[in-house]
Amino acid sequence: MKKILLGFVGLLFSSGAFAQKDSLAFDENNKYIYYKTVDQPGSITDSLYSRGLYFLTKAYPKKVLKLAKADKDGNALTGTGIFLVNKKGLMGNSEGGELSYTLKVEVKDGKYRYWLTDFVYQPYQRNRYGNVEHMHGKDVALEKASEKLSKVDFNACLNQVLSNSKHVGDNLKAYMLKTSSLEKPAEVKKVKRVSTKEW
């Protein structure tokens, strides 16, 4: 019986390890980062760059994700975005704040990489009318949010950062697979010339 119980516990831990394949990590500046490299054989740098640019300009409304900078060389893009973070309450979840981030995309022939970093948490508060609004001056980097939030809220925040980062990454992958992602300019019809001097 003891062996069966130990085997069952071991199985639970091993399946939990496989489920945690995607996770947040720390970069060289001790900031949280969600980093992925994706192979896309047969794709050239220009097409991957244009697809990434299309993603940053069309995939989300401007208030959710917007293009911040495009590299002149045509191989790097930077965007900024936000997503809402819920906090745990007695009666359920409520809007706890919003989290801003920076998305960077770099492309090469046959592959691209992307990462989300520079996470900054901005808490919400209820005003006297019961509406949710920003608490100005209370922004905190995600790395220091554990000091400002309860342990439960901080863990919920990390889980939401991971799930939202995966969602952004999945959307980016879908856009990077599209072959006709750029809108082509409409062709200008040739206008027939008419001479008013002769008739």
CNS distance restraints for C-alpha pairs under 8 A (distance, minus, plus):
assign (resid   1 and name CA) (resid   5 and name CA) 6.24 0.50 0.50
assign (resid   2 and name CA) (resid   6 and name CA) 6.14 0.50 0.50
assign (resid   3 and name CA) (resid   7 and name CA) 5.97 0.50 0.50
assign (resid   4 and name CA) (resid   8 and name CA) 6.08 0.50 0.50
assign (resid   5 and name CA) (resid   9 and name CA) 6.25 0.50 0.50
assign (resid   6 and name CA) (resid  10 and name CA) 6.10 0.50 0.50
assign (resid   7 and name CA) (resid  11 and name CA) 6.13 0.50 0.50
assign (resid   8 and name CA) (resid  12 and name CA) 6.28 0.50 0.50
assign (resid   9 and name CA) (resid  13 and name CA) 6.34 0.50 0.50
assign (resid  10 and name CA) (resid  14 and name CA) 6.15 0.50 0.50
assign (resid  11 and name CA) (resid  15 and name CA) 6.12 0.50 0.50
assign (resid  12 and name CA) (resid  16 and name CA) 6.13 0.50 0.50
assign (resid  13 and name CA) (resid  17 and name CA) 6.19 0.50 0.50
assign (resid  14 and name CA) (resid  18 and name CA) 6.43 0.50 0.50
assign (resid  15 and name CA) (resid  19 and name CA) 6.18 0.50 0.50
assign (resid  16 and name CA) (resid  20 and name CA) 6.33 0.50 0.50
assign (resid  17 and name CA) (resid  21 and name CA) 7.16 0.50 0.50
assign (resid  22 and name CA) (resid 162 and name CA) 7.92 0.50 0.50
assign (resid  23 and name CA) (resid  34 and name CA) 7.02 0.50 0.50
assign (resid  23 and name CA) (resid 162 and name CA) 6.54 0.50 0.50
assign (resid  24 and name CA) (resid  32 and name CA) 6.29 0.50 0.50
assign (resid  24 and name CA) (resid  33 and name CA) 5.68 0.50 0.50
assign (resid  24 and name CA) (resid  34 and name CA) 5.15 0.50 0.50
assign (resid  24 and name CA) (resid  35 and name CA) 7.95 0.50 0.50
assign (resid  24 and name CA) (resid 162 and name CA) 6.49 0.50 0.50
assign (resid  25 and name CA) (resid  32 and name CA) 5.57 0.50 0.50
assign (resid  25 and name CA) (resid  33 and name CA) 5.33 0.50 0.50
assign (resid  25 and name CA) (resid  34 and name CA) 6.50 0.50 0.50
assign (resid  26 and name CA) (resid  30 and name CA) 5.20 0.50 0.50
assign (resid  26 and name CA) (resid  31 and name CA) 5.19 0.50 0.50
assign (resid  26 and name CA) (resid  32 and name CA) 4.65 0.50 0.50
assign (resid  26 and name CA) (resid  33 and name CA) 5.69 0.50 0.50
assign (resid  27 and name CA) (resid  31 and name CA) 5.55 0.50 0.50
assign (resid  27 and name CA) (resid  32 and name CA) 6.53 0.50 0.50
assign (resid  27 and name CA) (resid  33 and name CA) 6.19 0.50 0.50
assign (resid  30 and name CA) (resid 143 and name CA) 7.92 0.50 0.50
assign (resid  31 and name CA) (resid 117 and name CA) 7.03 0.50 0.50
assign (resid  31 and name CA) (resid 118 and name CA) 6.83 0.50 0.50
assign (resid  31 and name CA) (resid 142 and name CA) 7.99 0.50 0.50
assign (resid  31 and name CA) (resid 143 and name CA) 6.36 0.50 0.50
assign (resid  32 and name CA) (resid 117 and name CA) 6.06 0.50 0.50
assign (resid  32 and name CA) (resid 118 and name CA) 7.24 0.50 0.50
assign (resid  32 and name CA) (resid 119 and name CA) 7.17 0.50 0.50
assign (resid  32 and name CA) (resid 142 and name CA) 7.26 0.50 0.50
assign (resid  32 and name CA) (resid 143 and name CA) 6.70 0.50 0.50
assign (resid  33 and name CA) (resid 115 and name CA) 6.60 0.50 0.50
assign (resid  33 and name CA) (resid 116 and name CA) 5.67 0.50 0.50
assign (resid  33 and name CA) (resid 117 and name CA) 4.69 0.50 0.50
assign (resid  33 and name CA) (resid 118 and name CA) 7.72 0.50 0.50
assign (resid  34 and name CA) (resid 115 and name CA) 5.31 0.50 0.50
assign (resid  34 and name CA) (resid 116 and name CA) 5.16 0.50 0.50
assign (resid  34 and name CA) (resid 117 and name CA) 6.68 0.50 0.50
assign (resid  34 and name CA) (resid 162 and name CA) 7.55 0.50 0.50
assign (resid  34 and name CA) (resid 165 and name CA) 6.80 0.50 0.50
assign (resid  35 and name CA) (resid 113 and name CA) 7.59 0.50 0.50
assign (resid  35 and name CA) (resid 114 and name CA) 6.03 0.50 0.50
assign (resid  35 and name CA) (resid 115 and name CA) 4.28 0.50 0.50
assign (resid  35 and name CA) (resid 116 and name CA) 6.69 0.50 0.50
assign (resid  36 and name CA) (resid 113 and name CA) 5.68 0.50 0.50
assign (resid  36 and name CA) (resid 114 and name CA) 5.63 0.50 0.50
assign (resid  36 and name CA) (resid 115 and name CA) 6.30 0.50 0.50
assign (resid  37 and name CA) (resid 111 and name CA) 7.39 0.50 0.50
assign (resid  37 and name CA) (resid 112 and name CA) 5.99 0.50 0.50
assign (resid  37 and name CA) (resid 113 and name CA) 4.17 0.50 0.50
assign (resid  37 and name CA) (resid 114 and name CA) 6.56 0.50 0.50
assign (resid  38 and name CA) (resid 111 and name CA) 5.65 0.50 0.50
assign (resid  38 and name CA) (resid 112 and name CA) 5.49 0.50 0.50
assign (resid  38 and name CA) (resid 113 and name CA) 5.92 0.50 0.50
assign (resid  39 and name CA) (resid 110 and name CA) 6.06 0.50 0.50
assign (resid  39 and name CA) (resid 111 and name CA) 4.27 0.50 0.50
assign (resid  39 and name CA) (resid 112 and name CA) 6.61 0.50 0.50
assign (resid  40 and name CA) (resid 110 and name CA) 4.83 0.50 0.50
assign (resid  40 and name CA) (resid 111 and name CA) 4.90 0.50 0.50
assign (resid  40 and name CA) (resid 112 and name CA) 7.51 0.50 0.50
assign (resid  41 and name CA) (resid 109 and name CA) 7.95 0.50 0.50
assign (resid  41 and name CA) (resid 110 and name CA) 4.45 0.50 0.50
assign (resid  41 and name CA) (resid 111 and name CA) 6.84 0.50 0.50
assign (resid  42 and name CA) (resid 109 and name CA) 7.67 0.50 0.50
assign (resid  42 and name CA) (resid 110 and name CA) 5.60 0.50 0.50
assign (resid  43 and name CA) (resid  47 and name CA) 6.78 0.50 0.50
assign (resid  43 and name CA) (resid  48 and name CA) 6.72 0.50 0.50
assign (resid  43 and name CA) (resid 109 and name CA) 5.96 0.50 0.50
assign (resid  43 and name CA) (resid 110 and name CA) 4.86 0.50 0.50
assign (resid  43 and name CA) (resid 111 and name CA) 7.42 0.50 0.50
assign (resid  44 and name CA) (resid  48 and name CA) 6.35 0.50 0.50
assign (resid  44 and name CA) (resid 108 and name CA) 6.98 0.50 0.50
assign (resid  44 and name CA) (resid 109 and name CA) 4.44 0.50 0.50
assign (resid  44 and name CA) (resid 110 and name CA) 6.02 0.50 0.50
assign (resid  45 and name CA) (resid  49 and name CA) 5.99 0.50 0.50
assign (resid  45 and name CA) (resid  74 and name CA) 7.88 0.50 0.50
assign (resid  45 and name CA) (resid  75 and name CA) 6.84 0.50 0.50
assign (resid  45 and name CA) (resid 107 and name CA) 5.86 0.50 0.50
assign (resid  45 and name CA) (resid 108 and name CA) 4.88 0.50 0.50
assign (resid  45 and name CA) (resid 109 and name CA) 4.70 0.50 0.50
assign (resid  45 and name CA) (resid 110 and name CA) 7.39 0.50 0.50
assign (resid  46 and name CA) (resid  50 and name CA) 6.18 0.50 0.50
assign (resid  46 and name CA) (resid  74 and name CA) 6.98 0.50 0.50
assign (resid  46 and name CA) (resid  75 and name CA) 7.74 0.50 0.50
assign (resid  47 and name CA) (resid  51 and name CA) 6.16 0.50 0.50
assign (resid  48 and name CA) (resid  52 and name CA) 6.12 0.50 0.50
assign (resid  48 and name CA) (resid 107 and name CA) 6.30 0.50 0.50
assign (resid  48 and name CA) (resid 108 and name CA) 7.80 0.50 0.50
assign (resid  48 and name CA) (resid 112 and name CA) 7.60 0.50 0.50
assign (resid  48 and name CA) (resid 176 and name CA) 6.39 0.50 0.50
assign (resid  49 and name CA) (resid  53 and name CA) 6.11 0.50 0.50
assign (resid  49 and name CA) (resid  74 and name CA) 6.39 0.50 0.50
assign (resid  49 and name CA) (resid  75 and name CA) 6.04 0.50 0.50
assign (resid  49 and name CA) (resid  76 and name CA) 7.43 0.50 0.50
assign (resid  49 and name CA) (resid  77 and name CA) 7.93 0.50 0.50
assign (resid  49 and name CA) (resid 106 and name CA) 7.90 0.50 0.50
assign (resid  49 and name CA) (resid 107 and name CA) 6.24 0.50 0.50
assign (resid  50 and name CA) (resid  54 and name CA) 6.06 0.50 0.50
assign (resid  50 and name CA) (resid 181 and name CA) 7.72 0.50 0.50
assign (resid  50 and name CA) (resid 182 and name CA) 6.88 0.50 0.50
assign (resid  51 and name CA) (resid  55 and name CA) 6.18 0.50 0.50
assign (resid  51 and name CA) (resid 175 and name CA) 6.32 0.50 0.50
assign (resid  51 and name CA) (resid 176 and name CA) 5.45 0.50 0.50
assign (resid  51 and name CA) (resid 178 and name CA) 7.49 0.50 0.50
assign (resid  51 and name CA) (resid 181 and name CA) 5.83 0.50 0.50
assign (resid  51 and name CA) (resid 182 and name CA) 6.95 0.50 0.50
assign (resid  52 and name CA) (resid  56 and name CA) 6.32 0.50 0.50
assign (resid  52 and name CA) (resid  77 and name CA) 7.43 0.50 0.50
assign (resid  52 and name CA) (resid 105 and name CA) 7.22 0.50 0.50
assign (resid  52 and name CA) (resid 172 and name CA) 7.33 0.50 0.50
assign (resid  52 and name CA) (resid 175 and name CA) 7.27 0.50 0.50
assign (resid  52 and name CA) (resid 176 and name CA) 6.48 0.50 0.50
assign (resid  53 and name CA) (resid  57 and name CA) 6.28 0.50 0.50
assign (resid  53 and name CA) (resid  67 and name CA) 7.84 0.50 0.50
assign (resid  53 and name CA) (resid  77 and name CA) 7.09 0.50 0.50
assign (resid  54 and name CA) (resid  58 and name CA) 5.77 0.50 0.50
assign (resid  54 and name CA) (resid  59 and name CA) 7.52 0.50 0.50
assign (resid  54 and name CA) (resid 175 and name CA) 7.87 0.50 0.50
assign (resid  54 and name CA) (resid 181 and name CA) 6.50 0.50 0.50
assign (resid  54 and name CA) (resid 182 and name CA) 6.35 0.50 0.50
assign (resid  55 and name CA) (resid  59 and name CA) 5.00 0.50 0.50
assign (resid  55 and name CA) (resid 172 and name CA) 6.48 0.50 0.50
assign (resid  55 and name CA) (resid 175 and name CA) 6.09 0.50 0.50
assign (resid  55 and name CA) (resid 176 and name CA) 7.99 0.50 0.50
assign (resid  56 and name CA) (resid  60 and name CA) 7.52 0.50 0.50
assign (resid  56 and name CA) (resid  65 and name CA) 6.88 0.50 0.50
assign (resid  56 and name CA) (resid  66 and name CA) 5.90 0.50 0.50
assign (resid  56 and name CA) (resid  67 and name CA) 5.41 0.50 0.50
assign (resid  56 and name CA) (resid  79 and name CA) 6.71 0.50 0.50
assign (resid  57 and name CA) (resid  62 and name CA) 7.71 0.50 0.50
assign (resid  57 and name CA) (resid  66 and name CA) 6.28 0.50 0.50
assign (resid  57 and name CA) (resid  67 and name CA) 6.20 0.50 0.50
assign (resid  59 and name CA) (resid 171 and name CA) 7.78 0.50 0.50
assign (resid  60 and name CA) (resid  64 and name CA) 6.08 0.50 0.50
assign (resid  60 and name CA) (resid  65 and name CA) 5.77 0.50 0.50
assign (resid  60 and name CA) (resid  66 and name CA) 7.79 0.50 0.50
assign (resid  61 and name CA) (resid  65 and name CA) 6.42 0.50 0.50
assign (resid  61 and name CA) (resid  66 and name CA) 7.73 0.50 0.50
assign (resid  62 and name CA) (resid  66 and name CA) 5.12 0.50 0.50
assign (resid  63 and name CA) (resid  81 and name CA) 7.43 0.50 0.50
assign (resid  63 and name CA) (resid  82 and name CA) 7.73 0.50 0.50
assign (resid  64 and name CA) (resid  81 and name CA) 5.20 0.50 0.50
assign (resid  64 and name CA) (resid  82 and name CA) 5.36 0.50 0.50
assign (resid  64 and name CA) (resid  83 and name CA) 6.88 0.50 0.50
assign (resid  65 and name CA) (resid  79 and name CA) 6.76 0.50 0.50
assign (resid  65 and name CA) (resid  80 and name CA) 5.65 0.50 0.50
assign (resid  65 and name CA) (resid  81 and name CA) 4.03 0.50 0.50
assign (resid  65 and name CA) (resid  82 and name CA) 6.66 0.50 0.50
assign (resid  66 and name CA) (resid  79 and name CA) 5.46 0.50 0.50
assign (resid  66 and name CA) (resid  80 and name CA) 5.62 0.50 0.50
assign (resid  66 and name CA) (resid  81 and name CA) 6.34 0.50 0.50
assign (resid  67 and name CA) (resid  77 and name CA) 7.71 0.50 0.50
assign (resid  67 and name CA) (resid  78 and name CA) 6.27 0.50 0.50
assign (resid  67 and name CA) (resid  79 and name CA) 4.30 0.50 0.50
assign (resid  67 and name CA) (resid  80 and name CA) 6.60 0.50 0.50
assign (resid  68 and name CA) (resid  77 and name CA) 7.92 0.50 0.50
assign (resid  68 and name CA) (resid  78 and name CA) 5.49 0.50 0.50
assign (resid  68 and name CA) (resid  79 and name CA) 4.59 0.50 0.50
assign (resid  68 and name CA) (resid  80 and name CA) 6.24 0.50 0.50
assign (resid  69 and name CA) (resid  77 and name CA) 5.98 0.50 0.50
assign (resid  69 and name CA) (resid  78 and name CA) 5.08 0.50 0.50
assign (resid  69 and name CA) (resid  79 and name CA) 6.65 0.50 0.50
assign (resid  70 and name CA) (resid  74 and name CA) 7.41 0.50 0.50
assign (resid  70 and name CA) (resid  76 and name CA) 6.27 0.50 0.50
assign (resid  70 and name CA) (resid  77 and name CA) 4.64 0.50 0.50
assign (resid  70 and name CA) (resid  78 and name CA) 6.33 0.50 0.50
assign (resid  71 and name CA) (resid  75 and name CA) 6.49 0.50 0.50
assign (resid  71 and name CA) (resid  76 and name CA) 5.18 0.50 0.50
assign (resid  71 and name CA) (resid  77 and name CA) 6.06 0.50 0.50
assign (resid  75 and name CA) (resid 106 and name CA) 5.49 0.50 0.50
assign (resid  75 and name CA) (resid 107 and name CA) 5.05 0.50 0.50
assign (resid  75 and name CA) (resid 108 and name CA) 6.81 0.50 0.50
assign (resid  76 and name CA) (resid 104 and name CA) 7.27 0.50 0.50
assign (resid  76 and name CA) (resid 105 and name CA) 5.61 0.50 0.50
assign (resid  76 and name CA) (resid 106 and name CA) 4.31 0.50 0.50
assign (resid  76 and name CA) (resid 107 and name CA) 6.43 0.50 0.50
assign (resid  77 and name CA) (resid 104 and name CA) 5.76 0.50 0.50
assign (resid  77 and name CA) (resid 105 and name CA) 5.10 0.50 0.50
assign (resid  77 and name CA) (resid 106 and name CA) 6.41 0.50 0.50
assign (resid  78 and name CA) (resid 102 and name CA) 7.06 0.50 0.50
assign (resid  78 and name CA) (resid 103 and name CA) 5.68 0.50 0.50
assign (resid  78 and name CA) (resid 104 and name CA) 4.50 0.50 0.50
assign (resid  78 and name CA) (resid 105 and name CA) 6.36 0.50 0.50
assign (resid  79 and name CA) (resid 102 and name CA) 5.79 0.50 0.50
assign (resid  79 and name CA) (resid 103 and name CA) 5.02 0.50 0.50
assign (resid  79 and name CA) (resid 104 and name CA) 6.40 0.50 0.50
assign (resid  80 and name CA) (resid 100 and name CA) 7.25 0.50 0.50
assign (resid  80 and name CA) (resid 101 and name CA) 5.78 0.50 0.50
assign (resid  80 and name CA) (resid 102 and name CA) 4.51 0.50 0.50
assign (resid  80 and name CA) (resid 103 and name CA) 5.93 0.50 0.50
assign (resid  81 and name CA) (resid 100 and name CA) 5.61 0.50 0.50
assign (resid  81 and name CA) (resid 101 and name CA) 5.45 0.50 0.50
assign (resid  81 and name CA) (resid 102 and name CA) 6.41 0.50 0.50
assign (resid  81 and name CA) (resid 103 and name CA) 7.49 0.50 0.50
assign (resid  82 and name CA) (resid  98 and name CA) 6.52 0.50 0.50
assign (resid  82 and name CA) (resid  99 and name CA) 5.40 0.50 0.50
assign (resid  82 and name CA) (resid 100 and name CA) 4.20 0.50 0.50
assign (resid  82 and name CA) (resid 101 and name CA) 6.14 0.50 0.50
assign (resid  83 and name CA) (resid  98 and name CA) 5.63 0.50 0.50
assign (resid  83 and name CA) (resid  99 and name CA) 5.49 0.50 0.50
assign (resid  83 and name CA) (resid 100 and name CA) 6.67 0.50 0.50
assign (resid  83 and name CA) (resid 164 and name CA) 7.52 0.50 0.50
assign (resid  84 and name CA) (resid  95 and name CA) 7.11 0.50 0.50
assign (resid  84 and name CA) (resid  96 and name CA) 7.71 0.50 0.50
assign (resid  84 and name CA) (resid  97 and name CA) 6.00 0.50 0.50
assign (resid  84 and name CA) (resid  98 and name CA) 4.35 0.50 0.50
assign (resid  84 and name CA) (resid  99 and name CA) 6.24 0.50 0.50
assign (resid  85 and name CA) (resid  95 and name CA) 6.24 0.50 0.50
assign (resid  85 and name CA) (resid  96 and name CA) 5.62 0.50 0.50
assign (resid  85 and name CA) (resid  97 and name CA) 5.34 0.50 0.50
assign (resid  85 and name CA) (resid  98 and name CA) 5.39 0.50 0.50
assign (resid  85 and name CA) (resid  99 and name CA) 6.69 0.50 0.50
assign (resid  85 and name CA) (resid 157 and name CA) 6.28 0.50 0.50
assign (resid  85 and name CA) (resid 160 and name CA) 6.67 0.50 0.50
assign (resid  86 and name CA) (resid  93 and name CA) 5.93 0.50 0.50
assign (resid  86 and name CA) (resid  94 and name CA) 5.35 0.50 0.50
assign (resid  86 and name CA) (resid  95 and name CA) 4.49 0.50 0.50
assign (resid  86 and name CA) (resid  96 and name CA) 4.72 0.50 0.50
assign (resid  86 and name CA) (resid  97 and name CA) 6.82 0.50 0.50
assign (resid  86 and name CA) (resid 156 and name CA) 7.72 0.50 0.50
assign (resid  86 and name CA) (resid 157 and name CA) 7.33 0.50 0.50
assign (resid  87 and name CA) (resid  93 and name CA) 5.51 0.50 0.50
assign (resid  87 and name CA) (resid  94 and name CA) 5.52 0.50 0.50
assign (resid  87 and name CA) (resid  95 and name CA) 6.14 0.50 0.50
assign (resid  87 and name CA) (resid  96 and name CA) 4.81 0.50 0.50
assign (resid  87 and name CA) (resid 153 and name CA) 5.56 0.50 0.50
assign (resid  87 and name CA) (resid 156 and name CA) 6.97 0.50 0.50
assign (resid  87 and name CA) (resid 157 and name CA) 7.49 0.50 0.50
assign (resid  88 and name CA) (resid  92 and name CA) 6.16 0.50 0.50
assign (resid  88 and name CA) (resid  93 and name CA) 4.73 0.50 0.50
assign (resid  88 and name CA) (resid  94 and name CA) 6.65 0.50 0.50
assign (resid  88 and name CA) (resid 152 and name CA) 7.40 0.50 0.50
assign (resid  88 and name CA) (resid 153 and name CA) 6.26 0.50 0.50
assign (resid  88 and name CA) (resid 156 and name CA) 7.68 0.50 0.50
assign (resid  89 and name CA) (resid  93 and name CA) 5.45 0.50 0.50
assign (resid  89 and name CA) (resid  94 and name CA) 6.80 0.50 0.50
assign (resid  95 and name CA) (resid 124 and name CA) 7.15 0.50 0.50
assign (resid  95 and name CA) (resid 132 and name CA) 7.92 0.50 0.50
assign (resid  96 and name CA) (resid 123 and name CA) 5.84 0.50 0.50
assign (resid  96 and name CA) (resid 124 and name CA) 5.54 0.50 0.50
assign (resid  96 and name CA) (resid 125 and name CA) 7.78 0.50 0.50
assign (resid  97 and name CA) (resid 121 and name CA) 6.94 0.50 0.50
assign (resid  97 and name CA) (resid 122 and name CA) 5.48 0.50 0.50
assign (resid  97 and name CA) (resid 123 and name CA) 4.03 0.50 0.50
assign (resid  97 and name CA) (resid 124 and name CA) 4.54 0.50 0.50
assign (resid  97 and name CA) (resid 134 and name CA) 7.43 0.50 0.50
assign (resid  98 and name CA) (resid 121 and name CA) 5.95 0.50 0.50
assign (resid  98 and name CA) (resid 122 and name CA) 5.38 0.50 0.50
assign (resid  98 and name CA) (resid 123 and name CA) 6.46 0.50 0.50
assign (resid  98 and name CA) (resid 124 and name CA) 7.55 0.50 0.50
assign (resid  99 and name CA) (resid 119 and name CA) 6.33 0.50 0.50
assign (resid  99 and name CA) (resid 120 and name CA) 5.45 0.50 0.50
assign (resid  99 and name CA) (resid 121 and name CA) 4.47 0.50 0.50
assign (resid  99 and name CA) (resid 122 and name CA) 6.15 0.50 0.50
assign (resid 100 and name CA) (resid 118 and name CA) 7.64 0.50 0.50
assign (resid 100 and name CA) (resid 119 and name CA) 5.55 0.50 0.50
assign (resid 100 and name CA) (resid 120 and name CA) 5.26 0.50 0.50
assign (resid 100 and name CA) (resid 121 and name CA) 6.62 0.50 0.50
assign (resid 100 and name CA) (resid 122 and name CA) 7.99 0.50 0.50
assign (resid 101 and name CA) (resid 116 and name CA) 6.43 0.50 0.50
assign (resid 101 and name CA) (resid 117 and name CA) 5.75 0.50 0.50
assign (resid 101 and name CA) (resid 118 and name CA) 5.25 0.50 0.50
assign (resid 101 and name CA) (resid 119 and name CA) 4.54 0.50 0.50
assign (resid 101 and name CA) (resid 120 and name CA) 6.59 0.50 0.50
assign (resid 102 and name CA) (resid 116 and name CA) 5.55 0.50 0.50
assign (resid 102 and name CA) (resid 117 and name CA) 5.38 0.50 0.50
assign (resid 102 and name CA) (resid 118 and name CA) 5.73 0.50 0.50
assign (resid 102 and name CA) (resid 119 and name CA) 7.25 0.50 0.50
assign (resid 103 and name CA) (resid 114 and name CA) 7.07 0.50 0.50
assign (resid 103 and name CA) (resid 115 and name CA) 5.77 0.50 0.50
assign (resid 103 and name CA) (resid 116 and name CA) 4.56 0.50 0.50
assign (resid 103 and name CA) (resid 117 and name CA) 6.67 0.50 0.50
assign (resid 104 and name CA) (resid 114 and name CA) 5.44 0.50 0.50
assign (resid 104 and name CA) (resid 115 and name CA) 5.48 0.50 0.50
assign (resid 104 and name CA) (resid 116 and name CA) 6.57 0.50 0.50
assign (resid 105 and name CA) (resid 112 and name CA) 7.18 0.50 0.50
assign (resid 105 and name CA) (resid 113 and name CA) 5.83 0.50 0.50
assign (resid 105 and name CA) (resid 114 and name CA) 4.37 0.50 0.50
assign (resid 105 and name CA) (resid 115 and name CA) 6.84 0.50 0.50
assign (resid 106 and name CA) (resid 112 and name CA) 5.66 0.50 0.50
assign (resid 106 and name CA) (resid 113 and name CA) 5.44 0.50 0.50
assign (resid 106 and name CA) (resid 114 and name CA) 6.36 0.50 0.50
assign (resid 107 and name CA) (resid 111 and name CA) 6.24 0.50 0.50
assign (resid 107 and name CA) (resid 112 and name CA) 4.22 0.50 0.50
assign (resid 107 and name CA) (resid 113 and name CA) 6.50 0.50 0.50
assign (resid 108 and name CA) (resid 112 and name CA) 5.86 0.50 0.50
assign (resid 114 and name CA) (resid 169 and name CA) 7.85 0.50 0.50
assign (resid 116 and name CA) (resid 165 and name CA) 6.95 0.50 0.50
assign (resid 118 and name CA) (resid 141 and name CA) 7.50 0.50 0.50
assign (resid 119 and name CA) (resid 141 and name CA) 6.07 0.50 0.50
assign (resid 119 and name CA) (resid 142 and name CA) 5.56 0.50 0.50
assign (resid 120 and name CA) (resid 139 and name CA) 6.57 0.50 0.50
assign (resid 120 and name CA) (resid 140 and name CA) 5.62 0.50 0.50
assign (resid 120 and name CA) (resid 141 and name CA) 4.33 0.50 0.50
assign (resid 120 and name CA) (resid 142 and name CA) 5.50 0.50 0.50
assign (resid 121 and name CA) (resid 139 and name CA) 5.69 0.50 0.50
assign (resid 121 and name CA) (resid 140 and name CA) 5.30 0.50 0.50
assign (resid 121 and name CA) (resid 141 and name CA) 6.01 0.50 0.50
assign (resid 121 and name CA) (resid 142 and name CA) 6.08 0.50 0.50
assign (resid 121 and name CA) (resid 145 and name CA) 7.40 0.50 0.50
assign (resid 122 and name CA) (resid 134 and name CA) 6.91 0.50 0.50
assign (resid 122 and name CA) (resid 135 and name CA) 7.05 0.50 0.50
assign (resid 122 and name CA) (resid 138 and name CA) 6.38 0.50 0.50
assign (resid 122 and name CA) (resid 139 and name CA) 4.58 0.50 0.50
assign (resid 122 and name CA) (resid 140 and name CA) 6.57 0.50 0.50
assign (resid 123 and name CA) (resid 134 and name CA) 6.21 0.50 0.50
assign (resid 123 and name CA) (resid 135 and name CA) 5.86 0.50 0.50
assign (resid 123 and name CA) (resid 138 and name CA) 6.89 0.50 0.50
assign (resid 123 and name CA) (resid 139 and name CA) 7.06 0.50 0.50
assign (resid 124 and name CA) (resid 132 and name CA) 6.14 0.50 0.50
assign (resid 124 and name CA) (resid 133 and name CA) 5.35 0.50 0.50
assign (resid 124 and name CA) (resid 134 and name CA) 4.60 0.50 0.50
assign (resid 124 and name CA) (resid 135 and name CA) 5.51 0.50 0.50
assign (resid 125 and name CA) (resid 132 and name CA) 5.54 0.50 0.50
assign (resid 125 and name CA) (resid 133 and name CA) 5.53 0.50 0.50
assign (resid 125 and name CA) (resid 134 and name CA) 6.27 0.50 0.50
assign (resid 125 and name CA) (resid 135 and name CA) 6.08 0.50 0.50
assign (resid 126 and name CA) (resid 130 and name CA) 5.31 0.50 0.50
assign (resid 126 and name CA) (resid 131 and name CA) 5.29 0.50 0.50
assign (resid 126 and name CA) (resid 132 and name CA) 4.55 0.50 0.50
assign (resid 126 and name CA) (resid 133 and name CA) 6.18 0.50 0.50
assign (resid 127 and name CA) (resid 131 and name CA) 5.56 0.50 0.50
assign (resid 127 and name CA) (resid 132 and name CA) 6.41 0.50 0.50
assign (resid 127 and name CA) (resid 133 and name CA) 6.78 0.50 0.50
assign (resid 135 and name CA) (resid 139 and name CA) 7.99 0.50 0.50
assign (resid 140 and name CA) (resid 144 and name CA) 6.47 0.50 0.50
assign (resid 140 and name CA) (resid 145 and name CA) 6.05 0.50 0.50
assign (resid 141 and name CA) (resid 145 and name CA) 6.22 0.50 0.50
assign (resid 142 and name CA) (resid 146 and name CA) 7.64 0.50 0.50
assign (resid 144 and name CA) (resid 148 and name CA) 7.23 0.50 0.50
assign (resid 145 and name CA) (resid 149 and name CA) 5.90 0.50 0.50
assign (resid 145 and name CA) (resid 154 and name CA) 6.87 0.50 0.50
assign (resid 146 and name CA) (resid 150 and name CA) 7.03 0.50 0.50
assign (resid 146 and name CA) (resid 151 and name CA) 6.82 0.50 0.50
assign (resid 146 and name CA) (resid 154 and name CA) 5.82 0.50 0.50
assign (resid 149 and name CA) (resid 153 and name CA) 6.03 0.50 0.50
assign (resid 149 and name CA) (resid 154 and name CA) 5.67 0.50 0.50
assign (resid 150 and name CA) (resid 154 and name CA) 6.01 0.50 0.50
assign (resid 151 and name CA) (resid 155 and name CA) 6.12 0.50 0.50
assign (resid 152 and name CA) (resid 156 and name CA) 6.16 0.50 0.50
assign (resid 153 and name CA) (resid 157 and name CA) 5.98 0.50 0.50
assign (resid 154 and name CA) (resid 158 and name CA) 6.25 0.50 0.50
assign (resid 155 and name CA) (resid 159 and name CA) 6.25 0.50 0.50
assign (resid 156 and name CA) (resid 160 and name CA) 6.18 0.50 0.50
assign (resid 157 and name CA) (resid 161 and name CA) 6.10 0.50 0.50
assign (resid 158 and name CA) (resid 162 and name CA) 6.22 0.50 0.50
assign (resid 159 and name CA) (resid 163 and name CA) 6.22 0.50 0.50
assign (resid 160 and name CA) (resid 164 and name CA) 5.91 0.50 0.50
assign (resid 161 and name CA) (resid 165 and name CA) 5.91 0.50 0.50
assign (resid 162 and name CA) (resid 166 and name CA) 6.15 0.50 0.50
assign (resid 163 and name CA) (resid 167 and name CA) 6.21 0.50 0.50
assign (resid 164 and name CA) (resid 168 and name CA) 6.23 0.50 0.50
assign (resid 165 and name CA) (resid 169 and name CA) 6.12 0.50 0.50
assign (resid 166 and name CA) (resid 170 and name CA) 6.03 0.50 0.50
assign (resid 167 and name CA) (resid 171 and name CA) 6.24 0.50 0.50
assign (resid 168 and name CA) (resid 172 and name CA) 6.17 0.50 0.50
assign (resid 169 and name CA) (resid 173 and name CA) 6.18 0.50 0.50
assign (resid 170 and name CA) (resid 174 and name CA) 6.33 0.50 0.50
assign (resid 171 and name CA) (resid 175 and name CA) 6.36 0.50 0.50
assign (resid 172 and name CA) (resid 176 and name CA) 6.10 0.50 0.50
assign (resid 173 and name CA) (resid 177 and name CA) 6.39 0.50 0.50
assign (resid 174 and name CA) (resid 178 and name CA) 6.79 0.50 0.50
assign (resid 175 and name CA) (resid 181 and name CA) 7.22 0.50 0.50
assign (resid 195 and name CA) (resid 199 and name CA) 7.98 0.50 0.50
